[in-house]
Amino acid sequence: MLKDTADGGHEVELEFLSLRMKIDQGGKPVLDYNTAEKTSNPARNPTATAVQKMFQNVIGAKIQYFLDASNQVERLEGADALMSRIAASGHADAIGGFKTMFNEGSLKQMINAEFMPPKPVQPGDTWPVQTDIVMGDLGTMVMDYTYTLTGWEKHGQRTCARLEFQGTMKIKPDAASAPAGLATSVRDGSSSGVSWFDPELGMIIDTTLNQDMNVTLNVPITARGKKSTQTITGLMKQAIAIKLESVK
């Protein structure tokens, strides 16, 4: 849902319709769950069960964005309600990661217009885009993309610029905010996808995005009065689709 505001900006509503996550650890699948597939097999381990329940709680959540005349996010509403949905799952051990995935910085990035080229471009032209997402205790996710305007095409009922992008991802730790002993690293992180930009609306109306990353997480633990560090490694795959459903 989109409407104009008095200062030339827009108000946009985003609703989570489906979510999918795939995680491999040690070469073995830990989770492959898609809320849009009713036939998804139930998970048999506590972590995967927690992820499934939290994903189900996220479905239907709505975020209100208030954009300025340049389509940059000035503020948003609904993030606290989304966190409450996640917390309602009751899986405290897994909540931290989900709060990072759906924190305000990540939510802003879903529709921000930081991808725009610094000068006019023609089909075939490319330009770099760097995006930073603050992820709380985990640090900052730094994504370096190369965008390409591949041409103009009809997408649904709109004539859009087709933008293809690919790039790398890495974690920049924040020693000041991370608890002692907590460290996260991303190796071989890659991201690619396609967006369709409608110049009439001045915004992206559809995006498909795939991300692969090898994640290593060092977590401080205390067992029987002794402090140690648990190392968790895994291959994470994410498939993300963001689509403008209607304009009012």
C-alpha positions as CSV (number, residue, x, y, z in Angstrom):
1,M,0.0,0.0,0.0
2,L,1.4,3.4,-1.0
3,K,0.1,6.9,-0.5
4,D,1.6,10.4,-0.9
5,T,2.4,12.6,2.1
6,A,2.2,16.3,2.4
7,D,6.0,16.9,2.0
8,G,6.2,15.0,-1.3
9,G,7.1,11.7,0.3
10,H,5.3,8.4,0.5
11,E,3.9,6.0,3.0
12,V,4.5,2.3,2.2
13,E,3.2,-0.8,4.0
14,L,5.2,-4.0,3.8
15,E,3.6,-7.3,4.8
16,F,5.5,-10.6,5.3
17,L,3.7,-13.2,3.2
18,S,6.2,-16.0,3.2
19,L,9.7,-16.8,4.5
20,R,12.3,-19.5,3.5
21,M,15.6,-20.4,5.1
22,K,18.1,-23.2,4.3
23,I,21.0,-24.0,6.6
24,D,23.7,-26.7,6.2
25,Q,26.1,-27.5,9.0
26,G,29.1,-29.7,8.5
27,G,27.9,-30.6,5.0
28,K,24.6,-31.9,6.4
29,P,21.2,-30.1,6.1
30,V,20.0,-28.7,9.4
31,L,17.0,-26.8,8.1
32,D,15.2,-26.2,4.8
33,Y,11.8,-24.6,5.6
34,N,9.4,-22.6,3.5
35,T,6.3,-21.2,5.1
36,A,4.6,-21.1,1.6
37,E,4.8,-24.8,1.3
38,K,2.2,-26.6,3.4
39,T,4.0,-29.9,2.8
40,S,7.2,-28.8,4.5
41,N,8.4,-31.6,6.8
42,P,8.5,-30.8,10.5
43,A,12.0,-30.3,11.9
44,R,13.4,-32.9,14.3
45,N,15.9,-30.8,16.2
46,P,15.2,-28.0,18.7
47,T,16.9,-25.2,16.6
48,A,15.0,-26.0,13.4
49,T,11.7,-26.3,15.4
50,A,12.4,-22.8,16.9
51,V,13.1,-21.3,13.5
52,Q,9.8,-22.8,12.1
53,K,7.7,-21.4,14.9
54,M,9.3,-17.9,14.7
55,F,8.9,-17.9,10.9
56,Q,5.2,-18.7,11.3
57,N,4.8,-15.9,13.8
58,V,6.4,-13.4,11.4
59,I,3.9,-14.2,8.6
60,G,1.3,-11.5,8.5
61,A,3.4,-8.9,10.3
62,K,3.2,-5.4,8.7
63,I,5.8,-2.6,8.7
64,Q,4.8,1.0,7.9
65,Y,7.6,3.0,6.1
66,F,7.6,6.8,5.8
67,L,9.7,7.9,2.9
68,D,11.0,11.3,1.9
69,A,10.7,12.8,-1.5
70,S,13.8,10.9,-2.6
71,N,12.3,7.6,-1.3
72,Q,14.8,7.3,1.5
73,V,13.4,5.9,4.8
74,E,12.8,8.6,7.4
75,R,11.2,6.3,9.9
76,L,9.2,3.2,10.3
77,E,6.6,1.7,12.5
78,G,5.8,-1.9,13.4
79,A,9.3,-3.1,14.3
80,D,8.5,-3.4,18.0
81,A,5.3,-5.4,17.2
82,L,7.4,-7.7,15.0
83,M,9.9,-8.3,17.8
84,S,6.9,-9.2,20.1
85,R,5.7,-11.8,17.5
86,I,9.2,-13.3,17.5
87,A,9.5,-13.3,21.3
88,A,6.1,-15.0,21.5
89,S,7.6,-18.2,20.0
90,G,9.1,-18.9,23.4
91,H,12.5,-20.1,22.0
92,A,14.9,-17.8,23.9
93,D,18.1,-19.4,22.5
94,A,17.1,-18.7,18.9
95,I,15.5,-15.3,19.4
96,G,18.8,-13.3,19.2
97,G,19.5,-14.3,15.6
98,F,16.0,-13.4,14.5
99,K,16.1,-10.0,16.2
100,T,19.2,-9.3,14.1
101,M,17.6,-10.5,10.9
102,F,14.5,-8.3,11.5
103,N,16.0,-5.3,13.3
104,E,15.3,-1.8,12.2
105,G,18.5,-1.6,10.1
106,S,17.6,-4.7,8.2
107,L,14.0,-3.6,7.7
108,K,15.1,-0.2,6.4
109,Q,17.4,-1.9,3.9
110,M,14.5,-3.9,2.4
111,I,13.1,-0.9,0.6
112,N,15.8,1.8,0.7
113,A,16.9,3.4,-2.6
114,E,20.7,3.2,-2.0
115,F,21.1,1.2,-5.2
116,M,20.5,4.3,-7.5
117,P,23.4,5.2,-9.8
118,P,25.3,8.4,-9.1
119,K,24.8,9.6,-12.7
120,P,22.5,8.8,-15.7
121,V,23.1,5.3,-17.1
122,Q,22.3,3.4,-20.2
123,P,21.5,-0.3,-20.7
124,G,24.7,-2.3,-20.1
125,D,26.2,0.3,-17.6
126,T,27.3,-0.8,-14.2
127,W,28.0,1.0,-10.9
128,P,29.1,-0.1,-7.4
129,V,26.9,0.0,-4.3
130,Q,28.0,-0.6,-0.7
131,T,25.4,-1.4,1.9
132,D,26.0,-1.6,5.7
133,I,23.5,-3.2,8.0
134,V,24.0,-3.0,11.7
135,M,23.3,-6.4,13.3
136,G,23.6,-5.6,17.0
137,D,26.0,-7.8,18.9
138,L,27.1,-9.6,15.7
139,G,28.6,-6.4,14.3
140,T,27.9,-4.9,10.9
141,M,27.1,-6.8,7.7
142,V,29.0,-5.1,4.8
143,M,27.7,-5.9,1.3
144,D,29.6,-4.8,-1.8
145,Y,27.4,-5.0,-5.0
146,T,27.8,-4.3,-8.7
147,Y,24.6,-3.2,-10.3
148,T,23.9,-3.4,-14.0
149,L,21.0,-1.8,-15.9
150,T,20.3,-4.6,-18.4
151,G,17.4,-2.8,-20.1
152,W,13.7,-1.8,-20.0
153,E,10.9,-4.4,-19.8
154,K,7.3,-4.9,-19.0
155,H,6.9,-6.3,-15.5
156,G,3.3,-6.9,-14.7
157,Q,1.5,-3.8,-15.9
158,R,4.5,-1.5,-15.5
159,T,7.4,-0.5,-17.7
160,C,10.5,-1.0,-15.5
161,A,14.2,-0.8,-15.5
162,R,15.6,-4.3,-14.9
163,L,18.5,-4.1,-12.5
164,E,20.7,-7.2,-12.0
165,F,23.2,-7.3,-9.1
166,Q,25.8,-9.5,-7.5
167,G,28.4,-9.0,-4.8
168,T,30.0,-10.2,-1.6
169,M,29.2,-10.1,2.1
170,K,31.3,-10.0,5.2
171,I,30.9,-9.2,8.9
172,K,32.7,-6.3,10.4
173,P,32.8,-7.0,14.2
174,D,32.0,-4.3,16.7
175,A,34.2,-5.0,19.8
176,A,32.5,-2.3,21.8
177,S,29.0,-3.8,21.6
178,A,29.6,-7.5,21.4
179,P,29.7,-9.5,24.7
180,A,33.1,-10.7,25.7
181,G,34.0,-13.8,23.7
182,L,31.3,-13.5,21.1
183,A,32.7,-13.3,17.5
184,T,31.1,-13.8,14.1
185,S,32.7,-14.2,10.7
186,V,31.3,-14.8,7.2
187,R,33.4,-16.6,4.6
188,D,32.7,-16.8,0.9
189,G,29.5,-14.7,1.4
190,S,27.8,-14.0,-1.9
191,S,24.6,-12.3,-3.0
192,S,22.9,-11.9,-6.3
193,G,19.4,-11.1,-7.6
194,V,17.2,-8.9,-9.8
195,S,15.1,-5.8,-9.1
196,W,12.6,-4.0,-11.2
197,F,12.5,-0.3,-10.8
198,D,9.4,1.7,-11.8
199,P,10.4,5.3,-12.6
200,E,6.8,6.5,-12.4
201,L,6.6,5.5,-8.8
202,G,10.3,6.2,-8.2
203,M,10.8,2.9,-6.4
204,I,11.5,-0.8,-6.7
205,I,8.3,-2.9,-7.2
206,D,9.8,-6.4,-7.2
207,T,13.1,-8.0,-6.0
208,T,14.3,-11.6,-5.9
209,L,17.5,-12.1,-3.9
210,N,19.7,-15.2,-3.1
211,Q,22.4,-15.2,-0.5
212,D,24.9,-17.9,0.4
213,M,27.4,-17.6,3.3
214,N,29.7,-19.8,5.4
215,V,29.1,-18.5,9.0
216,T,31.3,-19.1,12.0
217,L,30.0,-18.1,15.4
218,N,32.1,-18.2,18.6
219,V,29.8,-18.2,21.6
220,P,31.1,-17.9,25.2
221,I,29.5,-20.5,27.5
222,T,29.8,-21.5,31.1
223,A,29.5,-25.2,32.0
224,R,30.0,-26.6,35.5
225,G,31.5,-23.3,36.6
226,K,34.1,-23.3,33.8
227,K,34.1,-20.7,31.0
228,S,34.8,-21.9,27.4
229,T,33.9,-21.0,23.9
230,Q,31.6,-23.0,21.6
231,T,32.2,-22.7,17.9
232,I,29.3,-23.1,15.5
233,T,29.9,-23.3,11.8
234,G,27.4,-23.7,9.0
235,L,26.4,-22.8,5.4
236,M,23.4,-20.5,5.3
237,K,21.3,-20.0,2.2
238,Q,18.5,-17.4,2.0
239,A,16.0,-16.8,-0.8
240,I,14.3,-13.5,-0.4
241,A,11.4,-12.0,-2.5
242,I,10.0,-8.5,-1.9
243,K,7.1,-7.4,-4.1
244,L,4.8,-4.3,-4.2
245,E,1.3,-5.8,-4.0
246,S,-0.8,-2.6,-4.6
247,V,-0.7,1.1,-4.9
248,K,-3.5,3.4,-3.5
